[in-house]
Amino acid sequence: MSTVTESQFERSTAIPVPEIAPRRKFLCHCLKVTPEEVQQCITVSNAETVHEVTRGCGAGKGCTACHCRIKDLLAGSCDECGQSKRRCLCAAQPA
């Protein structure tokens, strides 16, 4: 078994490590589609259903796990809490 000396260790750590690109948050992981791309598709094509979004930008064609997130974007967001109108509880709470 060989022993690494301090000078060998310093040389090995002196190699510059490339920066790792920040992870993009994908709405559709199968096809690498971001929430921004889906929102743009909804806005530009006036999509109203998951199927229309899938035809427009491809999100949802793979495993279909993102369909609930696409539905959230299609529903829009609550003016009070900012959550999807599908998940918002603001209307259910008494004023």
MOQUILIN-V412018 format. One record per helix or strand. SS is the DSSP state (h for helix, s for strand). FROM is the first residue (numbers start at 1). LEN is the number of residues. If there is no record, write none. Layout:
((SS	FROM	LEN) (SS	FROM	LEN))
//
This chain:
((h	6	8) (s	26	3) (s	33	2) (h	35	11) (h	50	8) (h	67	9) (s	77	1) (s	84	1))
//
